[in-house]
Amino acid sequence: MAVNAIMRGEEPALSCSRGIMREMCGLGWGNGVTQQASSGSPGSGGLAGGETRLKLLVVDDEQSIVDFIRLGMRYEGFQVEQAGDGYIALDLAQRLRPDVIILDVRLPTMDGLEVCRRLRQNEATADIPILMLT
């Protein structure tokens, strides 16, 4: 599949994931992926009008999958962070408080289901939407 086809949204899987991400972040299918930030907010990322990028944490040990997700979600305006194993994912989720997490089920050191359980048990991360990759 050509990269320019992905960028135009012609790849069905990517188009579907855009819609899912918008819904998970409470944005609806037709809205952008930015939210208003208070003036002078450190997370404004240089976007116009006090907007800030929504943060996405991708947890997968396969770099090609992370790169594919990053390509599409950055194009859609997300700030994309990544973790290659469950322990790093738990640490980043606690520190970054992403708006949504894409979590692979099969990970080294701690599987995605255990990561999900621990995120749900932690009051600081319990409400973060999680999309599981299988």
PyMOL commands that set and color helices and strands:
alter all, ss='L'
color gray80, all
select helices_A, chain A and resi 3-7+12-24+48-50+63-75+86-96+112-121
alter helices_A, ss='H'
color red, helices_A
select strands_A, chain A and resi 34-36+51-53+55-59+79-83+100-104+130-133
alter strands_A, ss='S'
color yellow, strands_A
deselect
rebuild
show_as cartoon
